[in-house]
Amino acid sequence: MSIATKTGDNGTTGLMYGHRVPKNFPRVEACGTLDELNSALGLARATATEKFIAENIFWIQKSLVDVMGEVGVLTEDLPRYAKAGFKLTAPELTAKLDALVNEIEAQNISFKGWATPGASHNSAALDLARSICRRAERRVFDLQAAGELPNAEVLIFLNRLSDLLWLFARWSERAVI
C-alpha cells in the first residue's frame, strides 16, 4: 500500500471508524496542531544537551500520540474507541507533568522580565514547541466549547505541558545566560 492513497485529493480526510470530513474540520485542525507539536518536540529532543530533557520529551511525544488519537475520534465513537483498548487522557498523565514542573521549580529556575527565545538551539526549539502547544490548547478548547470533546483532561494536560515546556526552555538555557 502506498502512502499516497489519493483519497484526500478532494479536500477530505479520514477519521477513525470510516468517517470522512473536510481537511479544515475543527477536529482535524486540532489533530494537525498536535502533530505539529509532536514534530516540534522531536526537534527539541534532537537538540537537547540534557539527558533529563530528552528523556522526558520522548515520553511526552509518546503520550501525545494517545492524546491525538482521542482528539481524532468523533464524540459518538469514543465509547467504541475506549472499548477497543485505546487510552484516554487521564489525570495521571497530567500528574506526571506536575511532578516535572515541581522538580524544575525546586531548582530555583527563574527569570526577570519576559523570556526572549533563542539563547540556545534547544531553548529556542522548546519555546517553539511551547507556542505550538498553546495553539493546540486553543484548538482543543474550541472542540470542548462546541461539545465535541467531553474529556476536560485533554485541555488540562496541554495547559500543563505548555508550562513545562517553558520551564524546560529556561532550564536548558541556564548555562548560556
N, C-alpha and C positions, 0 to 999 in steps of 0.2 A: 504494500500500500504506500502510495506517495504522500508526502507532507502536503503537496499541492492537490487538495481534494476538489477545488474549484466550486465547492458548494457555497462559498461566500462571495462569489463574483457578483451576485445581485444585491449586495449590501446587507445580507443577513448572516447570522452566526448561530451555532447550535449551543443550547444549554443541555444539561443532563436530562435524561428521560425523553429525548426526542423533540424538545421544544425549539423552534426557530424564532429568533427575534431580530430586530434591526440592530446593526452594529453600534448605534448610538443609544440603545436602550439603557436606562439608568443602571440596571444590574450589570450590564456589560461594561459600562463606564467605571463602575466600582471595581469590578474584577480586573479590568485593564490597568487601573491605577495601582491596585495591589500587586499586579505582575510587574509593573514599572518599579514599585518599591522594592520588590524582591531582587530585581536586577541591580538597582542602586545599592542594595545591601551586599550583593555579590562584589561590586566594585569596592565597597568599604572593607569587606573581608579580604579581598585580594591586596589591598594597600595597607592593611593593618600591620603595624610593627609590634603590637602587643598580643600575645597569645590569648590573654583574657578576653580581649575584644573579638578576635577572630573566632574563637570557640563559641562565644555567646551569640554572635551574629549567625553562625551556622545553624544552631538550634532554632533561632528566631525565623530564619528562612524556611526551615522545615515546617515550623508551626504556621507560617503564613500560607503555605500550600493548603493546609487544612482549613484555615480561615477563608481563603479564596474559594475553596470547594463549597463551603457553607453559603457564602455570599452568592455564588453562581447558581444556586438551586432556587427555583421558584418556591414561594411560601407553601403552596399546596403540595409540593413534593418533599418538603422537609421530613415528615414522618417516614416516608419511604427511604429517604437518604440515611436517616439515623438508624432505621431498622436494618439497612444494608451494612451497618458497622462503621460508617464514616463518622469521624469525630466532629462534634460541635464545639464551638469556642466556650470554654468553661472558666469559672473564676480561678481555678488552679493555675491556668496559663498566665493570667494577669498577675497572680500572686508571685510567680517566678520573676516577672518584670519588676514588681515592687521590691522584691528582695535584692535585685541588682541595683535598683535606684538607691536603696538604703545602704548597700555596700559601698557604692561610689561616693555617696554624700558623706559617709563616715570618714572618708579620706580628705575631707575638707576641700573638695573641688569647689571653687568659687570663681566669680568673675566680677568685674566692675564695669558697669555700663552694658551696652549691647555687645554681644559676641559677633565679631565680623568673621565670616567663614574664610578659610584659606591659609591658616597658619601652617598647615601641613597638608600633604596629599590626603592622608587618612581622615583628618578632621574635616576637610572640605567634602570628601565623599560621604562622611557621616552626616554633615549638615544638609547635603543634597538629599540623602535618604530621609532625613527628618522632615524636610519641606514636602517631599512627595508623600510621606506618611500623613502629614496634616491635610493634604488634598484628599487622600484616601478616607480620612475621617469625615470630610465634608461629603464625599460621595456616599459613604455608608450612612451618614446621618440623613441624607436625602431619602434613601431607601427606608430607613426606620420611620421617618416622618410621614411617609406615604403608606405605612403599614405593611411594607414589603419585606421587612427583615425583623422578625419578632425577638431575636436574641440580642438583648441590650449589651451583652458582654462583648460582642464584636467591637462596638464603639469604645467601650471602656479599655479593651486591650489595645486598640490603636492609639488612643489618647495616652496611655501609659508608655507605649512603645515610642511615641514621638518624644516624650520627656526623657526616656532612657537614651535615645539617640543623641539628644542634645548633651546629656551628661557624658556619653561616650566620646563625643567630639571634644568637649572641654578637657576630658581626661587624656585623650590622645595628644592634644597639643600642649599639655602642661610642660613638657620637656623643651619645647621650642619657643615658648614665650618668656 
